[in-house]
Amino acid sequence: MTFWDFLVWAFWFYIVIVCITIFIRILIDIFRDPELNGWAKALWVLFIVVVPFLAALIYLIARGRKMAQRSMAGAAEAQQANDQYIRSVAGSGSAAGEIESAKRLLDSGAITPAEFDTLKAKALATAG
């Protein structure tokens, strides 16, 4: 095998991987699309199985823009869920945050020192 044979082999290997990736992304998009009913999804999948390159080309031309929009919406939704999870885990629910807010209430005169001690003990009990 010469160097040029290796480059040609690497090129075709790259093309095969790209084609497989495109087919998988199209299949995922078909099943994520709420606008398509079950029969339309089945026909698209059958079309991709029978004539994959033609079907992929037609799908990308006809539905590519909405495919990108659905992908961006899914990514934004996942980011929002991740941010919400991080806020819920590390946010104001920590013992230090609860003690700090109770201290502010004590300093403002809204609660008594006994109530502060109760809130502090409760916050420390939930943390430990």
C-alpha positions in Angstrom: 0.0 0.0 0.0 1.5 3.3 -1.0 1.0 6.7 0.6 -1.5 7.8 -2.0 -3.5 4.6 -1.6 -3.7 5.3 2.1 -4.9 8.9 1.4 -7.6 7.6 -0.9 -8.7 5.0 1.6 -8.8 7.6 4.4 -10.9 9.9 2.2 -13.4 7.2 1.4 -13.5 6.2 5.1 -14.3 9.8 6.0 -17.1 9.9 3.4 -18.6 6.8 4.8 -18.6 8.1 8.3 -20.1 11.4 7.2 -22.9 9.6 5.3 -23.7 7.4 8.3 -23.8 10.5 10.6 -26.2 12.3 8.2 -28.5 9.3 8.0 -28.6 8.9 11.8 -29.3 12.6 12.3 -32.1 12.5 9.7 -33.7 9.4 11.4 -33.5 11.1 14.8 -35.1 14.3 13.3 -37.9 12.3 11.7 -38.9 10.7 15.0 -38.5 14.0 17.0 -40.7 16.0 14.6 -44.1 16.5 16.1 -45.6 17.8 12.8 -45.2 14.4 11.1 -47.8 11.7 11.8 -46.9 8.0 12.1 -47.5 7.2 8.5 -45.4 10.1 7.3 -42.6 9.0 9.6 -42.9 5.4 8.3 -42.7 6.5 4.7 -39.7 8.7 5.3 -37.9 5.8 7.0 -38.8 3.4 4.2 -37.6 6.0 1.7 -34.3 6.3 3.5 -33.9 2.6 3.7 -34.7 2.0 0.0 -32.8 4.9 -1.6 -30.7 6.4 1.1 -28.7 9.1 -0.8 -31.7 10.4 -2.7 -33.9 10.4 0.3 -31.3 12.1 2.5 -30.8 14.8 -0.2 -34.5 15.4 -0.6 -35.1 15.5 3.2 -32.3 18.0 3.7 -33.6 20.2 0.9 -37.3 20.0 1.9 -37.0 19.9 5.7 -33.5 21.0 6.5 -34.4 24.5 7.8 -36.9 23.1 10.3 -34.4 20.3 11.2 -32.0 23.0 12.3 -34.7 24.9 14.2 -35.7 21.8 16.1 -32.1 21.0 16.9 -31.5 24.5 18.2 -34.8 24.4 20.2 -33.8 21.1 21.7 -30.4 22.4 22.7 -31.9 25.5 24.3 -34.4 23.3 26.2 -31.6 21.1 27.4 -29.5 24.1 28.5 -32.5 25.6 30.4 -33.1 22.3 32.2 -29.4 22.1 33.1 -29.4 25.6 34.4 -32.5 24.9 36.5 -31.0 21.8 37.9 -27.8 23.6 38.9 -29.8 26.4 40.6 -31.9 23.8 42.5 -28.8 21.9 43.7 -26.4 24.7 44.5 -28.8 27.7 44.9 -30.3 29.4 47.9 -31.4 26.1 49.5 -28.0 25.7 51.2 -27.6 25.8 54.9 -25.4 28.9 54.7 -28.0 30.7 52.6 -30.8 29.9 55.0 -28.7 31.0 58.0 -27.7 34.2 56.2 -31.4 35.1 55.4 -32.3 34.3 59.0 -29.6 36.6 60.3 -30.9 39.4 58.1 -34.3 38.8 59.6 -32.8 38.9 63.1 -30.9 42.1 62.4 -34.0 43.8 61.0 -36.0 42.8 64.1 -38.5 40.6 62.2 -37.6 37.6 64.4 -36.4 37.1 67.9 -33.1 35.5 68.9 -34.9 32.3 69.9 -36.5 32.1 66.5 -33.1 32.7 64.9 -31.6 29.8 66.9 -34.5 27.6 65.8 -34.0 28.5 62.1 -30.3 28.0 62.4 -30.6 24.6 64.0 -33.2 23.5 61.4 -30.8 24.6 58.5 -27.9 22.8 60.1 -30.0 19.7 60.6 -31.0 19.6 56.9 -27.4 20.1 55.8 -26.0 17.3 57.8 
